[in-house]
Amino acid sequence: MPVSRTDVLWAIDALFGVEGVEMDPRKAVDDIMGLAKAYSDQDDFVSAVSSTVRMLGRLKDGTVDTSSLADDYEGWRCCHFQHKTGQGVKARMRIMYAEADGTIRVRGFGERGVPADFYRRMAEIDRLNLPEEGQGTTFPSDSDQADR
């Protein structure tokens, strides 16, 4: 069965319900729509969103290995994971994030190559203000976004 509007609304609730995780709502909805394109079958979409929710919780708990990114992504970390568990399922999902003041701040998440290369999509996102020592990360306010 294809992904429905109800599935997308469920995904929004699930992803924004992860405690201790922050993300720009507009960019997150774009990422959710990207998941719907990458995993257009309802069962695969639900699996991908559920895996992302679990991984966000694990990032918050510090129970997963991640890698530091370099160059244009200095200060950001990335984790790779499967959209569903199973033998032979490749870890094609990504979450790019920074941790500050005990909060996981998500830059983006999605499938590695669909709808576009994950790292290229992340390069197109306006840089968030990474925290200086002892300061929190800030996101553009809704009024800043309305001006664009």
KETI-245711 format. One record per residue: chain; residue number from 0; residue in one letter; z, x, y of N, C-alpha, C in turn. Coordinates in steps of 0.1 Angstrom, whole numbers. Atoms other than C-alpha are relative to their C-alpha. Example, Ala and Ser with C-alpha at 12.3 -4.5 7.8 and 13.67 -1.06 7.14 Angstrom:
<tornus>
+---+-----+---+-------+--------+---------+-------+---------+----------+-------+--------+---------+
! c !   k ! r !  n.up ! n.east ! n.north ! ca.up ! ca.east ! ca.north !  c.up ! c.east ! c.north !
+---+-----+---+-------+--------+---------+-------+---------+----------+-------+--------+---------+
! A !   0 ! a !     0 !      9 !     -12 !    78 !     123 !      -45 !     0 !      9 !      12 !
! A !   1 ! s !     0 !     -9 !     -11 !    71 !     137 !      -11 !     8 !     -8 !      11 !
+---+-----+---+-------+--------+---------+-------+---------+----------+-------+--------+---------+
</tornus>
This chain:
<tornus>
+---+-----+---+-------+--------+---------+-------+---------+----------+-------+--------+---------+
! c !   k ! r !  n.up ! n.east ! n.north ! ca.up ! ca.east ! ca.north !  c.up ! c.east ! c.north !
+---+-----+---+-------+--------+---------+-------+---------+----------+-------+--------+---------+
! A !   0 ! m !     0 !      8 !     -12 !     0 !       0 !        0 !     0 !      9 !      12 !
! A !   1 ! p !     0 !     -9 !     -12 !    -8 !      14 !       35 !    13 !     -1 !       8 !
! A !   2 ! v !   -12 !     -1 !      -8 !    19 !      23 !       60 !    -1 !    -12 !      10 !
! A !   3 ! s !     0 !     12 !      -9 !    29 !      -8 !       81 !     8 !      3 !      12 !
! A !   4 ! r !    -8 !     -1 !     -12 !    44 !     -13 !      115 !    15 !      0 !      -3 !
! A !   5 ! t !   -14 !      1 !       4 !    77 !     -22 !       98 !     4 !     14 !      -6 !
! A !   6 ! d !    -4 !    -14 !       5 !    76 !      12 !       80 !     2 !     10 !      11 !
! A !   7 ! v !    -2 !     -9 !     -12 !    71 !      30 !      113 !    13 !     -3 !       7 !
! A !   8 ! l !   -13 !      3 !      -7 !   100 !      11 !      129 !    12 !      4 !      -8 !
! A !   9 ! w !   -11 !     -5 !       9 !   122 !      19 !       99 !     1 !     15 !       2 !
! A !  10 ! a !     0 !    -15 !      -2 !   112 !      56 !      103 !     7 !      4 !      13 !
! A !  11 ! i !    -6 !     -3 !     -13 !   122 !      56 !      140 !    15 !     -2 !      -1 !
! A !  12 ! d !   -15 !      2 !       2 !   156 !      41 !      131 !     6 !     11 !      -8 !
! A !  13 ! a !    -6 !    -10 !       9 !   162 !      65 !      103 !     1 !     14 !       6 !
! A !  14 ! l !     0 !    -13 !      -6 !   152 !      96 !      122 !     9 !      2 !      12 !
! A !  15 ! f !    -9 !     -1 !     -11 !   171 !      88 !      153 !    14 !     -3 !      -3 !
! A !  16 ! g !   -13 !      3 !       4 !   201 !      78 !      133 !     8 !     12 !      -6 !
! A !  17 ! v !    -7 !    -12 !       6 !   209 !     114 !      121 !     9 !      5 !      11 !
! A !  18 ! e !   -10 !     -5 !      -9 !   241 !     124 !      138 !    -1 !     15 !       3 !
! A !  19 ! g !     0 !    -14 !      -4 !   242 !     157 !      157 !   -14 !      5 !       2 !
! A !  20 ! v !    14 !     -4 !      -1 !   204 !     158 !      160 !    -6 !     -7 !      13 !
! A !  21 ! e !     6 !      5 !     -12 !   185 !     153 !      193 !   -15 !      3 !       0 !
! A !  22 ! m !    15 !     -2 !      -2 !   147 !     149 !      199 !    -5 !     -8 !      11 !
! A !  23 ! d !     7 !      8 !     -10 !   124 !     138 !      226 !    -6 !    -12 !      -6 !
! A !  24 ! p !     5 !     13 !       7 !   117 !     101 !      217 !   -15 !     -1 !       0 !
! A !  25 ! r !    15 !      1 !       0 !    80 !     102 !      228 !    -6 !      9 !     -10 !
! A !  26 ! k !     5 !    -10 !       9 !    73 !     134 !      209 !     3 !     -4 !     -15 !
! A !  27 ! a !    -4 !      3 !      14 !    92 !     122 !      178 !    -9 !    -12 !      -5 !
! A !  28 ! v !     8 !     11 !       4 !    72 !      89 !      177 !   -14 !      6 !      -3 !
! A !  29 ! d !    13 !     -6 !       3 !    40 !     110 !      179 !     1 !      7 !     -14 !
! A !  30 ! d !    -1 !     -7 !      13 !    53 !     131 !      149 !     1 !    -11 !     -11 !
! A !  31 ! i !     0 !     10 !      10 !    61 !      99 !      130 !   -14 !     -6 !      -3 !
! A !  32 ! m !    14 !      5 !       2 !    26 !      86 !      136 !    -9 !     11 !      -7 !
! A !  33 ! g !     6 !    -11 !       7 !    14 !     120 !      124 !     3 !     -1 !     -15 !
! A !  34 ! l !    -4 !      1 !      14 !    34 !     115 !       92 !    -8 !    -12 !      -7 !
! A !  35 ! a !     7 !     12 !       5 !    18 !      80 !       88 !   -15 !      4 !      -3 !
! A !  36 ! k !    14 !     -4 !       3 !   -17 !      97 !       90 !     0 !      9 !     -12 !
! A !  37 ! a !     0 !    -10 !      11 !    -8 !     126 !       66 !     4 !     -7 !     -13 !
! A !  38 ! y !    -4 !      7 !      12 !     9 !     102 !       42 !    -2 !    -15 !       2 !
! A !  39 ! s !     4 !     14 !      -4 !   -10 !      70 !       46 !     4 !    -10 !     -11 !
! A !  40 ! d !    -5 !      9 !      10 !     3 !      55 !       13 !    15 !     -2 !       3 !
! A !  41 ! q !   -14 !      3 !      -3 !    36 !      37 !       19 !    10 !      8 !      -7 !
! A !  42 ! d !   -10 !     -7 !       8 !    55 !      53 !       -9 !     1 !     15 !       4 !
! A !  43 ! d !    -1 !    -14 !      -5 !    45 !      88 !        3 !     6 !      1 !      14 !
! A !  44 ! f !    -6 !      0 !     -14 !    53 !      80 !       39 !    15 !     -2 !      -1 !
! A !  45 ! v !   -14 !      2 !       2 !    87 !      67 !       29 !     7 !     12 !      -5 !
! A !  46 ! s !    -5 !    -12 !       6 !    93 !      98 !        8 !     1 !     11 !      11 !
! A !  47 ! a !     1 !    -11 !     -10 !    82 !     121 !       37 !    11 !     -2 !      11 !
! A !  48 ! v !   -10 !      3 !     -10 !   105 !     103 !       62 !    14 !      3 !      -5 !
! A !  49 ! s !   -13 !     -2 !       6 !   134 !     103 !       38 !     3 !     15 !      -2 !
! A !  50 ! s !    -2 !    -15 !       1 !   129 !     140 !       31 !     4 !      6 !      13 !
! A !  51 ! t !    -3 !     -5 !     -13 !   129 !     147 !       68 !    14 !     -3 !       5 !
! A !  52 ! v !   -14 !      4 !      -4 !   161 !     127 !       74 !    10 !      9 !      -8 !
! A !  53 ! r !    -9 !     -8 !       8 !   178 !     146 !       45 !     0 !     15 !       6 !
! A !  54 ! m !     0 !    -14 !      -5 !   166 !     180 !       59 !     7 !      1 !      13 !
! A !  55 ! l !    -7 !     -1 !     -13 !   178 !     172 !       94 !    15 !      0 !      -2 !
! A !  56 ! g !   -14 !     -1 !       4 !   212 !     165 !       79 !     5 !     13 !      -5 !
! A !  57 ! r !    -3 !    -13 !       5 !   211 !     197 !       60 !     0 !     11 !      11 !
! A !  58 ! l !     0 !     -9 !     -12 !   202 !     216 !       92 !    12 !     -1 !       8 !
! A !  59 ! k !   -12 !      2 !      -8 !   231 !     201 !      110 !    12 !      6 !      -7 !
! A !  60 ! d !   -11 !     -5 !       8 !   254 !     210 !       81 !    -1 !     15 !      -2 !
! A !  61 ! g !     2 !    -14 !       3 !   240 !     245 !       79 !    -1 !      4 !     -14 !
! A !  62 ! t !     1 !     -2 !      15 !   232 !     242 !       42 !   -14 !      3 !      -5 !
! A !  63 ! v !    14 !     -4 !       4 !   196 !     253 !       42 !    -4 !     13 !       7 !
! A !  64 ! d !     6 !    -13 !      -5 !   178 !     286 !       47 !   -12 !     -4 !       9 !
! A !  65 ! t !    11 !      2 !      -9 !   155 !     287 !       77 !    -5 !     13 !       5 !
! A !  66 ! s !     5 !    -12 !      -5 !   134 !     313 !       94 !    -1 !      0 !      15 !
! A !  67 ! s !     2 !     -1 !     -15 !   134 !     326 !      130 !   -15 !      2 !       3 !
! A !  68 ! l !    14 !     -1 !      -4 !   101 !     323 !      148 !    -1 !     11 !      11 !
! A !  69 ! a !     2 !    -11 !     -10 !    86 !     350 !      170 !   -11 !     -4 !      10 !
! A !  70 ! d !    10 !      1 !     -10 !    62 !     354 !      198 !     2 !    -13 !       9 !
! A !  71 ! d !    -1 !     12 !      -9 !    55 !     320 !      216 !    12 !     -9 !      -4 !
! A !  72 ! y !   -11 !      9 !       5 !    83 !     304 !      195 !    13 !      7 !       0 !
! A !  73 ! e !   -12 !     -7 !       0 !   110 !     329 !      202 !    12 !     -9 !       4 !
! A !  74 ! g !   -11 !      9 !      -3 !   144 !     311 !      201 !     0 !    -12 !      -9 !
! A !  75 ! w !     2 !     11 !       8 !   131 !     285 !      177 !     1 !      4 !     -15 !
! A !  76 ! r !    -1 !     -2 !      15 !   137 !     282 !      139 !    -9 !    -10 !      -7 !
! A !  77 ! c !     8 !     10 !       7 !   116 !     265 !      113 !     5 !      0 !     -15 !
! A !  78 ! c !    -3 !      2 !      14 !   123 !     251 !       78 !   -12 !     -6 !      -6 !
! A !  79 ! h !    11 !      5 !       8 !    98 !     243 !       51 !     6 !     -8 !     -11 !
! A !  80 ! f !    -5 !      8 !      11 !   103 !     215 !       26 !   -11 !     -9 !      -5 !
! A !  81 ! q !     9 !      9 !       6 !    86 !     191 !        3 !     1 !    -14 !       5 !
! A !  82 ! h !    -1 !     13 !      -4 !    77 !     156 !       13 !     6 !     -9 !     -11 !
! A !  83 ! k !    -7 !      6 !      11 !    89 !     145 !      -21 !     3 !     10 !     -11 !
! A !  84 ! t !    -3 !    -10 !      10 !   106 !     163 !      -49 !    -8 !     -2 !     -13 !
! A !  85 ! g !     8 !      1 !      12 !    86 !     171 !      -80 !    -6 !     13 !      -3 !
! A !  86 ! q !     6 !    -12 !       4 !    72 !     199 !     -100 !   -15 !      0 !       5 !
! A !  87 ! g !    13 !     -2 !      -5 !    41 !     212 !      -83 !    -3 !     -5 !      14 !
! A !  88 ! v !     1 !      5 !     -13 !    47 !     195 !      -50 !     3 !     12 !      10 !
! A !  89 ! k !    -2 !    -11 !     -10 !    42 !     221 !      -22 !     8 !     -4 !      11 !
! A !  90 ! a !    -8 !      1 !     -12 !    65 !     226 !        7 !    -8 !      0 !      12 !
! A !  91 ! r !     9 !      1 !     -11 !    41 !     214 !       33 !     6 !     -6 !      13 !
! A !  92 ! m !    -7 !      6 !     -12 !    66 !     197 !       57 !     7 !     11 !       8 !
! A !  93 ! r !    -6 !    -10 !      -9 !    80 !     216 !       87 !     9 !     -8 !      10 !
! A !  94 ! i !    -8 !      4 !     -11 !   108 !     211 !      112 !     2 !     12 !       9 !
! A !  95 ! m !    -3 !    -11 !      -9 !   109 !     233 !      143 !    11 !     -4 !       9 !
! A !  96 ! y !   -13 !      4 !      -7 !   143 !     233 !      160 !     7 !     12 !       6 !
! A !  97 ! a !   -10 !    -10 !      -5 !   169 !     252 !      180 !    14 !     -6 !      -1 !
! A !  98 ! e !   -14 !      5 !       1 !   206 !     249 !      176 !     8 !      5 !      12 !
! A !  99 ! a !    -8 !     -4 !     -12 !   229 !     249 !      206 !    12 !     -9 !       1 !
! A ! 100 ! d !   -12 !      8 !      -2 !   264 !     237 !      211 !     3 !     -9 !     -11 !
! A ! 101 ! g !    -2 !      8 !      11 !   266 !     224 !      176 !   -10 !    -12 !      -2 !
! A ! 102 ! t !    10 !     10 !       1 !   235 !     202 !      181 !   -13 !      6 !      -5 !
! A ! 103 ! i !    13 !     -4 !       3 !   202 !     205 !      164 !   -10 !     -7 !       9 !
! A ! 104 ! r !     9 !      6 !     -10 !   175 !     200 !      190 !   -14 !      3 !      -6 !
! A ! 105 ! v !    13 !      0 !       7 !   141 !     192 !      173 !   -11 !      1 !      10 !
! A ! 106 ! r !    13 !     -1 !      -8 !   109 !     204 !      189 !   -11 !     -9 !      -6 !
! A ! 107 ! g !    10 !      8 !       7 !    88 !     187 !      163 !     2 !      1 !     -15 !
! A ! 108 ! f !    -1 !      0 !      15 !    84 !     179 !      126 !   -13 !     -6 !      -5 !
! A ! 109 ! g !    12 !      6 !       6 !    55 !     170 !      103 !    -6 !      7 !     -11 !
! A ! 110 ! e !     8 !     -6 !      11 !    30 !     179 !       77 !    -7 !     13 !       5 !
! A ! 111 ! r !     5 !    -13 !      -4 !    17 !     215 !       78 !   -14 !     -1 !       6 !
! A ! 112 ! g !    14 !      0 !      -5 !   -20 !     206 !       84 !    -6 !    -13 !       4 !
! A ! 113 ! v !     6 !     13 !      -4 !   -24 !     169 !       91 !    10 !     -6 !      10 !
! A ! 114 ! p !    14 !      2 !      -4 !   -32 !     155 !      116 !    -6 !     13 !       6 !
! A ! 115 ! a !     6 !    -13 !      -5 !   -36 !     191 !      130 !    10 !     10 !      -4 !
! A ! 116 ! d !    -9 !    -11 !       3 !   -21 !     225 !      124 !    14 !     -2 !       7 !
! A ! 117 ! f !   -14 !      2 !      -6 !    17 !     221 !      129 !     3 !     10 !      11 !
! A ! 118 ! y !    -4 !    -10 !     -10 !    21 !     253 !      148 !    -8 !     -1 !      13 !
! A ! 119 ! r !     8 !      3 !     -11 !    -8 !     245 !      171 !     6 !    -12 !       8 !
! A ! 120 ! r !    -6 !     12 !      -6 !     8 !     211 !      178 !    12 !      4 !       8 !
! A ! 121 ! m !   -13 !     -4 !      -6 !    41 !     228 !      186 !    -3 !      8 !      13 !
! A ! 122 ! a !     4 !     -8 !     -12 !    23 !     252 !      210 !    -4 !     -9 !      12 !
! A ! 123 ! e !     4 !      9 !     -11 !    10 !     222 !      230 !    11 !     -7 !       6 !
! A ! 124 ! i !   -11 !      7 !      -6 !    44 !     208 !      236 !     6 !      9 !      11 !
! A ! 125 ! d !    -7 !     -7 !     -11 !    60 !     217 !      269 !    12 !      7 !      -5 !
! A ! 126 ! r !   -12 !     -7 !       4 !    87 !     243 !      263 !    12 !     -7 !       5 !
! A ! 127 ! l !   -13 !      4 !      -5 !   122 !     230 !      264 !     7 !     11 !       6 !
! A ! 128 ! n !    -8 !    -11 !      -6 !   146 !     250 !      284 !    10 !      4 !     -11 !
! A ! 129 ! l !    -9 !     -5 !      10 !   163 !     271 !      258 !    13 !      4 !       6 !
! A ! 130 ! p !   -13 !     -2 !      -7 !   200 !     276 !      264 !     3 !     15 !       2 !
! A ! 131 ! e !    -6 !    -13 !      -2 !   215 !     307 !      279 !    13 !      0 !      -8 !
! A ! 132 ! e !   -13 !     -1 !       6 !   247 !     319 !      263 !    10 !     -9 !       6 !
! A ! 133 ! g !   -10 !      9 !      -5 !   273 !     291 !      267 !    -6 !    -12 !       7 !
! A ! 134 ! q !     5 !     12 !      -7 !   249 !     265 !      281 !    -8 !     -8 !     -11 !
! A ! 135 ! g !     7 !      9 !       9 !   232 !     235 !      264 !   -15 !      0 !       3 !
! A ! 136 ! t !    14 !      2 !      -2 !   196 !     228 !      260 !    -2 !    -13 !       7 !
! A ! 137 ! t !     3 !     12 !      -7 !   181 !     202 !      283 !   -14 !     -5 !      -3 !
! A ! 138 ! f !    13 !      6 !       2 !   153 !     178 !      278 !    -5 !     -6 !      13 !
! A ! 139 ! p !     5 !      7 !     -12 !   130 !     163 !      304 !     6 !    -14 !       0 !
! A ! 140 ! s !    -5 !     13 !       0 !   145 !     131 !      316 !   -11 !    -10 !       0 !
! A ! 141 ! d !    11 !     10 !       0 !   127 !      98 !      313 !    -7 !     -1 !      13 !
! A ! 142 ! s !     7 !      1 !     -13 !   120 !      98 !      350 !    -9 !     11 !       2 !
! A ! 143 ! d !    10 !    -11 !      -1 !   104 !     133 !      347 !   -12 !     -4 !      -8 !
! A ! 144 ! q !    11 !      4 !       8 !    82 !     119 !      319 !    -9 !    -11 !       7 !
! A ! 145 ! a !     8 !     10 !      -7 !    72 !      89 !      340 !    -9 !      5 !      11 !
! A ! 146 ! d !     7 !     -6 !     -11 !    60 !     112 !      368 !   -13 !      6 !      -5 !
! A ! 147 ! r !    12 !     -7 !       6 !    34 !     128 !      344 !   -11 !     -9 !      -2 !
+---+-----+---+-------+--------+---------+-------+---------+----------+-------+--------+---------+
</tornus>
